Amino acid sequence: RQGNQRRYDPDTIDQLALVALYQDVGFTLEEIRSLLPYRGSARQRWELLAGAKVKELDETIRKAQAAKRLLNETIRCQCTRLDGCELVIAAGERRRVHRSSQGVNSTKSSVAPGLRLAR
C-alpha cells in the first residue's frame, strides 16, 4: 500500500484482467479458480471449459428464445384469462411431457407459479 492505495505488480494486474474476462463470458468463480493455475500453458483445459461454456450459453439462449416466443404469443392472444389460455395450457403440457421423458417425476405444477390451469 502507498498513500491509502493498493499497488499491484503487472502480473497481478494481468491476472485480474483475465479473471474479469472469465467473469464477462459467464464462468463461475469455481471455474475461474480451476483455470488460473493453468495460465498460458493449458490450451486443452481452456478449450474444454470454453467449449462447455458455449454449449451452456447455447442452451440458455434456446430457453430464453422459447420463453420470448411464448410471451409474445400470449400477448397477441385474445384470452381474457391465462388459466384458460390454450397457449399456456399447451406450454405446460409440453413441459410436463419433456420432464417425464427425462425421468423427472414431479407433482408440482408445470407452469409458472401463480397460474392455475383450467381443465
SULVEN-V403437 format. One record per pair of residues at least 24 apart in sequence whose C-alpha atoms are under 10 Angstrom apart, sorted by the first residue. I is the first residue (numbers start at 0). J is the second residue. D is the distance in whole Angstrom. If there is no record, write none. Layout:
I:J:D  I:J:D
//
This chain:
14:38:9  21:49:10  24:49:9  24:52:8  24:53:9  24:56:9  25:49:10  25:52:8  25:53:10  25:55:10  25:56:8  26:52:7  66:90:10  80:114:10  80:116:10  80:117:10  81:114:7  81:115:8  81:116:8  81:117:9  82:113:10  82:114:6  82:115:5  82:116:4  82:117:5  82:118:9  83:114:10  83:115:9  83:116:6  83:117:5  83:118:8  84:116:8  84:117:8  85:116:9  85:117:9  87:111:9  87:114:9  87:115:10  87:116:8  88:115:9  88:116:6  88:117:8  88:118:9  91:116:9
//
